[in-house]
C-alpha cells in the first residue's frame, strides 16, 4: 500500500468516525428506550412497535454506512491489491478458526484438570476415613 493510499484511507475513516459514533449512540439510546418500554408495568404496543421500527432503521443506517465506507476504501486499492486482500482474508479466517479451536482445547484441558483435582481430593478424603 502506498503512503497516498494509506493517507486517503485514514482521511476517509476520520470523516466517517464521528457520524458512525453518533449513529451508534442513537441506536444505543433507542434500544434502551425499547427495553424500558418492554419492561413497563403496562406496555404500550404502539410505543413498542414504533421503537422497534426506530431500532431497526438506525441499525440499517449504521450497516449501510459501514458498507459504503468499505466500498469507498475498496475503490482506493488497485485490482491487484484487492486480489491480494481476498487471498489474505481466507488466511486470516483460517488462523482465526485455529485460534478458536486452541481456546476450546485449553478450556477442555482446564475442565479436565478441575475434575482430576476433585477426584484426587475425594480419594484423599476416602483414605482418611
Backbone as ProteinMPNN parsed JSONL, in Angstrom:
{"seq_chain_A": "XXXXXXXXXXXXXXXXXXXXXXXXXXXXXXXXXXXXXXXXXXXXXXXXXXXXXXXXXXXXXXXXXXXXXXXXXXXXXXXXXXXXXXXXXXXXXXXXXXXXXXXXXXXXXXXXXXXXXXXXXXXXXXXXX", "coords_chain_A": {"N_chain_A": [[0.856, -1.17, 0.0], [0.551, 2.186, -0.814], [1.866, 5.311, 0.477], [0.166, 7.41, -0.12], [-2.273, 6.083, -0.538], [-2.65, 5.042, 2.026], [-2.92, 7.427, 3.491], [-5.241, 8.447, 2.313], [-7.142, 6.517, 3.046], [-7.015, 6.773, 5.818], [-7.966, 9.404, 6.078], [-10.577, 9.084, 5.102], [-11.632, 7.332, 7.041], [-11.491, 8.976, 9.313], [-13.315, 10.942, 8.576], [-15.734, 9.529, 8.572], [-15.897, 8.479, 11.114], [-16.972, 10.125, 13.261], [-19.634, 10.43, 12.461], [-20.501, 7.762, 12.418], [-20.126, 7.107, 15.11], [-21.972, 8.832, 16.347], [-24.318, 7.813, 15.231], [-24.263, 5.231, 16.326], [-24.583, 5.829, 19.018], [-27.175, 6.895, 18.989], [-28.588, 4.597, 18.235], [-28.047, 2.964, 20.432], [-29.342, 4.402, 22.467], [-32.016, 4.333, 21.548], [-32.437, 1.587, 21.67], [-32.222, 1.207, 24.415], [-34.491, 2.649, 25.257], [-36.472, 1.079, 24.074], [-36.133, -1.34, 25.478], [-36.884, -0.465, 28.035], [-39.563, 0.191, 27.528], [-40.576, -2.33, 26.938], [-40.368, -3.534, 29.409], [-42.102, -2.155, 30.98], [-44.732, -1.542, 33.389], [-47.284, -1.478, 32.289], [-47.182, -2.262, 29.254], [-47.161, -0.42, 26.238], [-48.3, -1.216, 23.157], [-48.185, 0.173, 20.724], [-46.185, 2.076, 21.166], [-44.043, 0.352, 21.615], [-43.896, -0.922, 19.111], [-43.256, 1.285, 17.486], [-40.768, 2.024, 18.555], [-39.349, -0.328, 18.071], [-39.298, -0.282, 15.279], [-37.793, 2.041, 14.946], [-35.327, 1.272, 16.072], [-34.636, -0.768, 14.275], [-34.417, 0.716, 11.904], [-32.314, 2.527, 12.533], [-30.262, 0.715, 12.97], [-30.063, -0.42, 10.431], [-29.226, 1.853, 9.008], [-26.677, 2.291, 10.131], [-25.354, -0.046, 9.318], [-25.504, 0.278, 6.531], [-23.907, 2.556, 6.212], [-21.44, 1.526, 7.072], [-20.971, -0.397, 5.077], [-20.85, 1.288, 2.863], [-18.546, 2.736, 3.47], [-16.663, 0.645, 3.37], [-16.834, 0.027, 0.67], [-15.91, 2.411, -0.468], [-13.296, 2.442, 0.512], [-12.35, 0.162, -0.736], [-12.299, 0.99, -3.391], [-10.062, 2.553, -3.403], [-7.894, 0.885, -3.567], [-5.774, -0.901, -5.876], [-6.64, -3.208, -8.566], [-4.978, -5.481, -8.277], [-4.144, -5.26, -5.597], [-6.611, -5.608, -4.342], [-7.114, -8.268, -5.055], [-5.049, -9.555, -3.636], [-5.844, -8.916, -1.037], [-8.235, -10.36, -0.871], [-7.22, -12.971, -0.994], [-5.647, -13.01, 1.336], [-7.605, -12.609, 3.236], [-8.852, -15.078, 3.426], [-6.767, -16.513, 4.599], [-6.594, -15.197, 7.067], [-9.074, -15.834, 8.146], [-8.803, -18.595, 8.413], [-6.728, -18.715, 10.27], [-7.98, -17.493, 12.456], [-9.947, -19.415, 12.973], [-8.327, -21.547, 13.775], [-7.248, -20.458, 16.115], [-9.566, -20.246, 17.632], [-10.201, -22.957, 17.951], [-7.981, -23.707, 19.435], [-8.386, -22.244, 21.81], [-10.682, -23.556, 22.706], [-9.646, -26.118, 23.168], [-7.865, -25.541, 25.248], [-9.699, -24.681, 27.16], [-11.117, -27.098, 27.535], [-9.043, -28.679, 28.539], [-8.506, -27.366, 30.959], [-10.9, -27.877, 32.279], [-10.758, -30.668, 32.509], [-8.556, -30.828, 34.208], [-9.616, -29.623, 36.511], [-11.577, -31.524, 37.162], [-9.909, -33.709, 37.659], [-8.46, -32.788, 39.908], [-10.568, -32.664, 41.701], [-11.279, -35.389, 41.896], [-8.924, -36.39, 43.012], [-8.979, -35.11, 45.509], [-11.29, -36.294, 46.553], [-10.435, -38.974, 46.692], [-8.347, -38.756, 48.56], [-9.821, -37.968, 50.75], [-11.379, -40.277, 51.165], [-9.354, -42.056, 51.844], [-8.548, -41.036, 54.276], [-10.74, -41.515, 55.858]], "CA_chain_A": [[0.0, 0.0, 0.0], [1.353, 3.402, -0.903], [1.588, 6.308, 1.514], [-1.015, 8.17, -0.55], [-3.446, 5.246, -0.247], [-2.793, 4.997, 3.486], [-3.446, 8.73, 3.909], [-6.623, 8.562, 1.837], [-7.969, 5.643, 3.895], [-7.064, 7.406, 7.141], [-8.855, 10.561, 5.96], [-11.937, 8.552, 4.964], [-12.055, 6.817, 8.352], [-11.71, 10.118, 10.202], [-14.555, 11.598, 8.151], [-16.917, 8.729, 8.901], [-15.882, 8.065, 12.52], [-17.9, 10.912, 14.08], [-21.005, 10.114, 12.035], [-20.79, 6.404, 12.886], [-20.227, 7.144, 16.569], [-23.259, 9.458, 16.671], [-25.352, 6.839, 14.874], [-24.222, 4.138, 17.306], [-25.175, 6.346, 20.256], [-28.624, 6.961, 18.773], [-29.08, 3.219, 18.271], [-27.966, 2.511, 21.822], [-30.402, 5.09, 23.205], [-33.305, 3.784, 21.104], [-32.512, 0.229, 22.211], [-32.507, 1.349, 25.849], [-35.896, 3.045, 25.396], [-37.278, -0.093, 23.726], [-36.069, -2.254, 26.626], [-37.71, 0.111, 29.101], [-40.969, 0.058, 27.129], [-40.937, -3.742, 27.06], [-40.419, -3.905, 30.823], [-43.039, -1.274, 31.684], [-45.829, -2.232, 34.073], [-48.377, -1.602, 31.32], [-46.531, -1.994, 27.964], [-47.976, 0.128, 25.157], [-47.878, -1.913, 21.945], [-47.85, 1.139, 19.673], [-44.868, 2.619, 21.505], [-43.07, -0.725, 21.392], [-43.759, -1.1, 17.659], [-42.546, 2.449, 16.95], [-39.373, 1.927, 18.98], [-38.761, -1.46, 17.35], [-39.03, 0.203, 13.926], [-36.694, 3.005, 15.04], [-34.098, 0.5, 16.279], [-34.334, -1.447, 13.012], [-33.988, 1.723, 10.934], [-30.989, 3.01, 12.921], [-29.329, -0.389, 12.735], [-29.899, -0.496, 8.975], [-28.424, 3.0, 8.59], [-25.289, 2.038, 10.52], [-24.827, -1.087, 8.431], [-25.348, 0.866, 5.197], [-22.729, 3.436, 6.255], [-20.248, 0.665, 7.129], [-20.764, -0.972, 3.746], [-20.437, 2.39, 1.993], [-17.142, 3.002, 3.768], [-15.879, -0.469, 2.831], [-16.799, 0.18, -0.789], [-15.041, 3.542, -0.784], [-11.92, 2.001, 0.766], [-12.016, -0.809, -1.783], [-12.004, 1.723, -4.629], [-8.731, 3.158, -3.283], [-6.904, -0.13, -3.921], [-5.67, -1.366, -7.262], [-7.196, -4.562, -8.7], [-4.022, -6.454, -7.729], [-4.221, -5.173, -4.135], [-7.877, -6.232, -3.934], [-6.926, -9.711, -5.184], [-4.232, -9.987, -2.501], [-6.676, -8.824, 0.169], [-9.151, -11.514, -0.875], [-6.438, -14.153, -0.634], [-5.249, -12.909, 2.738], [-8.802, -12.741, 4.068], [-9.003, -16.51, 3.669], [-5.745, -16.913, 5.569], [-6.972, -14.656, 8.372], [-10.195, -16.633, 8.648], [-8.272, -19.9, 8.832], [-5.979, -18.502, 11.52], [-8.974, -17.244, 13.495], [-10.562, -20.706, 13.301], [-7.344, -22.3, 14.555], [-7.176, -19.858, 17.453], [-10.797, -20.623, 18.321], [-10.028, -24.359, 18.342], [-6.979, -23.745, 20.507], [-9.05, -21.791, 23.044], [-11.57, -24.635, 23.146], [-8.802, -27.176, 23.733], [-7.383, -25.056, 26.544], [-10.856, -24.718, 28.053], [-11.36, -28.51, 27.85], [-7.947, -29.145, 29.396], [-8.738, -26.81, 32.298], [-12.014, -28.618, 32.872], [-10.229, -31.98, 32.898], [-7.697, -30.631, 35.383], [-10.518, -29.412, 37.658], [-12.165, -32.827, 37.502], [-8.847, -34.533, 38.241], [-8.22, -32.305, 41.279], [-11.724, -33.068, 42.503], [-11.152, -36.826, 42.158], [-7.809, -36.572, 43.95], [-9.485, -34.712, 46.837], [-12.203, -37.347, 47.02], [-9.643, -40.151, 47.044], [-7.657, -38.457, 49.822], [-10.836, -37.986, 51.811], [-11.71, -41.683, 51.409], [-8.218, -42.693, 52.51], [-8.546, -40.551, 55.662], [-11.878, -42.107, 56.583]], "C_chain_A": [[0.904, 1.236, 0.0], [0.988, 4.346, 0.239], [0.34, 7.114, 1.167], [-2.296, 7.383, -0.262], [-3.72, 5.21, 1.256], [-3.407, 6.301, 4.006], [-4.91, 8.892, 3.515], [-7.57, 7.716, 2.693], [-8.114, 6.25, 5.284], [-8.037, 8.591, 7.132], [-10.316, 10.11, 5.892], [-12.462, 8.057, 6.311], [-12.332, 7.95, 9.334], [-13.017, 10.831, 9.872], [-15.787, 10.835, 8.637], [-17.007, 8.37, 10.382], [-16.922, 8.809, 13.362], [-19.352, 10.582, 13.74], [-21.404, 8.736, 12.547], [-20.974, 6.381, 14.403], [-21.564, 7.749, 16.998], [-24.405, 8.502, 16.361], [-25.421, 5.694, 15.865], [-24.835, 4.587, 18.63], [-26.692, 6.444, 20.141], [-29.245, 5.573, 18.851], [-29.093, 2.69, 19.698], [-29.088, 3.13, 22.657], [-31.776, 4.538, 22.83], [-33.499, 2.37, 21.644], [-32.84, 0.264, 23.699], [-33.976, 1.716, 26.073], [-36.825, 1.876, 25.078], [-37.294, -1.087, 24.884], [-36.954, -1.763, 27.767], [-39.191, -0.046, 28.777], [-41.436, -1.385, 27.268], [-41.114, -4.165, 28.514], [-41.38, -3.047, 31.641], [-44.152, -2.1, 32.327], [-47.003, -2.477, 33.129], [-47.818, -1.281, 29.927], [-47.523, -1.511, 26.902], [-47.46, -0.447, 23.834], [-47.498, -0.956, 20.812], [-46.469, 1.747, 19.909], [-43.785, 1.589, 21.22], [-42.832, -0.919, 19.895], [-42.967, 0.052, 17.044], [-41.062, 2.387, 17.311], [-38.653, 0.78, 18.268], [-38.4, -1.031, 15.925], [-37.857, 1.184, 13.918], [-35.357, 2.281, 15.201], [-33.686, -0.184, 14.976], [-33.796, -0.457, 11.979], [-32.578, 2.229, 11.254], [-29.921, 1.945, 12.673], [-29.03, -0.526, 11.239], [-29.011, 0.649, 8.474], [-26.946, 2.797, 8.926], [-24.638, 1.021, 9.589], [-24.582, -0.529, 7.033], [-24.122, 1.779, 5.152], [-21.436, 2.619, 6.288], [-19.936, 0.086, 5.747], [-20.305, 0.085, 2.747], [-18.956, 2.698, 2.212], [-16.251, 1.887, 3.21], [-15.741, -0.357, 1.313], [-15.848, 1.299, -1.191], [-13.57, 3.188, -0.559], [-11.475, 1.054, -0.341], [-11.633, -0.111, -3.083], [-10.618, 2.367, -4.604], [-7.649, 2.18, -3.748], [-6.907, -0.432, -5.41], [-6.311, -2.751, -7.349], [-6.273, -5.635, -8.101], [-4.058, -6.445, -6.192], [-5.506, -5.814, -3.621], [-7.777, -7.752, -4.016], [-6.12, -10.252, -3.995], [-5.024, -9.943, -1.196], [-7.648, -9.992, 0.255], [-8.418, -12.783, -0.459], [-6.078, -14.147, 0.851], [-6.439, -13.059, 3.673], [-9.044, -14.211, 4.402], [-7.996, -17.014, 4.687], [-6.097, -16.424, 6.965], [-8.111, -15.462, 8.982], [-9.716, -17.987, 9.147], [-7.512, -19.764, 10.146], [-6.934, -18.279, 12.684], [-9.639, -18.546, 13.932], [-9.605, -21.561, 14.125], [-7.236, -21.765, 15.981], [-8.412, -20.225, 18.268], [-10.701, -22.066, 18.809], [-9.042, -24.483, 19.497], [-7.597, -23.312, 21.833], [-9.968, -22.871, 23.59], [-10.777, -25.777, 23.766], [-8.275, -26.781, 25.112], [-8.508, -25.107, 27.567], [-11.157, -26.158, 28.478], [-10.293, -29.048, 28.795], [-8.13, -28.633, 30.819], [-9.854, -27.559, 33.013], [-11.556, -29.998, 33.325], [-9.348, -31.872, 34.14], [-8.539, -30.393, 36.632], [-11.119, -30.736, 38.117], [-11.13, -33.724, 38.167], [-8.562, -34.105, 39.677], [-9.346, -32.734, 42.208], [-11.632, -34.552, 42.865], [-10.022, -37.114, 43.143], [-8.251, -36.202, 45.354], [-10.41, -35.776, 47.4], [-11.432, -38.58, 47.469], [-8.911, -39.944, 48.363], [-8.628, -38.52, 50.991], [-11.215, -39.423, 52.162], [-10.587, -42.393, 52.153], [-8.131, -42.271, 53.973], [-9.621, -41.239, 56.485], [-11.665, -43.535, 56.829]], "O_chain_A": [[1.892, 1.301, 0.731], [-0.053, 4.201, 0.88], [-0.448, 7.46, 2.047], [-3.286, 7.95, 0.201], [-4.862, 5.33, 1.698], [-4.3, 6.282, 4.852], [-5.718, 9.409, 4.287], [-8.671, 8.155, 3.024], [-9.201, 6.243, 5.86], [-8.83, 8.76, 8.058], [-11.182, 10.689, 6.547], [-13.605, 8.333, 6.675], [-13.296, 7.892, 10.099], [-13.738, 11.269, 10.767], [-16.768, 11.443, 9.065], [-18.078, 7.995, 10.859], [-17.676, 8.178, 14.102], [-20.194, 10.469, 14.631], [-22.512, 8.555, 13.053], [-21.873, 5.715, 14.915], [-22.214, 7.237, 17.909], [-25.354, 8.393, 17.137], [-26.509, 5.231, 16.209], [-25.528, 3.813, 19.289], [-27.413, 6.117, 21.084], [-30.3, 5.39, 19.459], [-30.051, 2.041, 20.117], [-29.711, 2.443, 23.466], [-32.609, 4.302, 23.705], [-34.607, 2.0, 22.032], [-33.633, -0.541, 24.189], [-34.63, 1.169, 26.961], [-37.85, 1.701, 25.737], [-38.348, -1.618, 25.232], [-37.679, -2.542, 28.386], [-39.987, -0.381, 29.655], [-42.572, -1.633, 27.672], [-41.916, -5.05, 28.815], [-41.463, -3.197, 32.86], [-44.472, -3.201, 31.878], [-47.634, -3.533, 33.16], [-47.96, -0.151, 29.459], [-48.577, -2.111, 26.696], [-46.321, -0.193, 23.442], [-46.593, -1.247, 20.03], [-45.685, 1.912, 18.975], [-42.739, 1.912, 20.656], [-41.689, -1.064, 19.462], [-42.111, -0.166, 16.187], [-40.202, 2.664, 16.475], [-37.483, 0.906, 17.907], [-37.33, -1.373, 15.422], [-37.03, 1.168, 13.005], [-34.374, 2.631, 14.547], [-32.508, -0.176, 14.618], [-32.838, -0.755, 11.265], [-31.742, 2.347, 10.359], [-28.817, 2.249, 12.223], [-27.882, -0.723, 10.841], [-28.147, 0.442, 7.621], [-26.071, 3.091, 8.112], [-23.511, 1.212, 9.133], [-23.56, -0.832, 6.416], [-23.381, 1.777, 4.168], [-20.459, 2.964, 5.623], [-18.786, 0.08, 5.309], [-19.469, -0.19, 1.887], [-18.207, 2.896, 1.255], [-15.197, 2.167, 2.639], [-14.676, -0.612, 0.75], [-15.074, 1.156, -2.137], [-12.703, 3.583, -1.338], [-10.346, 1.144, -0.824], [-10.741, -0.571, -3.797], [-10.062, 2.691, -5.653], [-6.611, 2.597, -4.261], [-7.907, -0.244, -6.103], [-6.509, -3.403, -6.324], [-6.749, -6.589, -7.486], [-4.008, -7.502, -5.564], [-5.498, -6.486, -2.59], [-8.295, -8.454, -3.147], [-6.471, -11.282, -3.419], [-4.89, -10.829, -0.352], [-7.86, -10.55, 1.332], [-8.931, -13.574, 0.332], [-6.196, -15.166, 1.531], [-6.298, -13.579, 4.78], [-9.4, -14.546, 5.531], [-8.323, -17.842, 5.538], [-5.92, -17.153, 7.942], [-8.116, -15.741, 10.181], [-10.17, -18.469, 10.184], [-7.642, -20.608, 11.032], [-6.726, -18.813, 13.774], [-9.868, -18.758, 15.122], [-10.027, -22.227, 15.07], [-7.144, -22.536, 16.936], [-8.31, -20.486, 19.467], [-11.073, -22.368, 19.943], [-9.248, -25.269, 20.421], [-7.36, -23.942, 22.863], [-10.029, -23.081, 24.801], [-11.189, -26.342, 24.779], [-8.246, -27.601, 26.03], [-8.301, -25.526, 28.706], [-11.422, -26.412, 29.653], [-10.598, -29.782, 29.735], [-7.933, -29.378, 31.778], [-9.761, -27.839, 34.208], [-11.926, -30.449, 34.409], [-9.396, -32.734, 35.017], [-8.213, -30.907, 37.702], [-11.162, -31.029, 39.312], [-11.44, -34.423, 39.132], [-8.437, -34.948, 40.564], [-9.111, -33.118, 43.353], [-11.879, -34.928, 44.01], [-10.151, -37.982, 44.006], [-7.927, -36.915, 46.304], [-10.328, -36.121, 48.579], [-11.741, -39.165, 48.507], [-8.859, -40.851, 49.194], [-8.316, -39.041, 52.062], [-11.357, -39.75, 53.34], [-10.849, -43.242, 53.005], [-7.692, -43.05, 54.82], [-9.429, -41.511, 57.67], [-12.518, -44.192, 57.425]]}, "name": "protein", "num_of_chains": 1, "seq": "XXXXXXXXXXXXXXXXXXXXXXXXXXXXXXXXXXXXXXXXXXXXXXXXXXXXXXXXXXXXXXXXXXXXXXXXXXXXXXXXXXXXXXXXXXXXXXXXXXXXXXXXXXXXXXXXXXXXXXXXXXXXXXXXX"}
